[in-house]
Amino acid sequence: MSGNGGFFTYPGFCIDYRFGQGDYGLFRPVWLYITDKIHVPLNVYSVLSQWGTYVATVSASDVSASVKIQTNVRNDNATAQTVTLTTKVVDMTSTVVATIESTQTIGADTNAVFDQNAAIANPHLWYPAGSAFGRPICTPCTIS
């Protein structure tokens, strides 16, 4: 299957495995992240020293729960921007149980942390596997 001078002229050459041309040069997993100029950074602190959102339960009982949410927001614009962050807490049935809205101005090419607190009435409490306080919530659940 060679032409003049021994040059390889097999017409299926570009689609053979490992040559890449049939895959347009990409034969490994590729990820492309497109973000708005104002965005929550990826949560990859160990690699890029940046974080996105942190959620902590301050207190919880069968009657109410208090949750603290911190969200790091990045402004890649050349000017300061006023940003409104809306955070929704969703339960295991996809019902929104809390909505918190905060507004602040973020300087040009910088980050700002939004501190938010939510009070949740009658929360569905859950516990990690093996906890002395209870069992995990799961549907269906077969933990012994």
Residue, then its C-alpha position, 0 to 999 in steps of 0.5 A: m500500500s505504498g505509492n511512489g518512493g515508498f510513501f505510505t498512501y493507505p486511504g484509511f491511515c487517518i482513522d487508524y487507532r493512535f494516529g489521532q488524526g481521525d480524532y482531530g488530534l484528541f485521544r485523551p479526556v479533555w475538559l473545557y471550562i467556560t466561565d462568566k467574568i463573575h463566577v464561583p471558582l472551581n473548588v480545587y484548593s490543593v492544586l490552585s489554592q482556590w475554593g468555591t463554596y463551604v457549607a457548615t451546620v452550626s446547629a441542628s435538631d428535629v425542630s430547626a437547623s442553622v447553616k452557615i454558607q461561605t461562597n468565594v466569588r471571583n470578578d475578572n472584570a477590569t472594573a468593580q462590579t455589584v454582585t447579587l448571590t442567591t443561594k438555595v438549600v435543597d432537601m432530599t426531595s428537591t424542595v427548596v427549604a431556604t433561599i438567601e440573597s446577598t449583594q456586595t461590590i467586588g473590586a476589579d480582578t479580585n475575589a470576595v467572600f459572601d457570608q450567608n446564614a440559613a435557618i431551616a425549619n423541621p430539617h430532615l436530619w441524617y447521619p454518616a454510616g456507623s454514627a452513634f446518633g442515627r442512620p443515614i437517610c437513603t432510599p431504599c436503605t439496607i444498612s445493618 
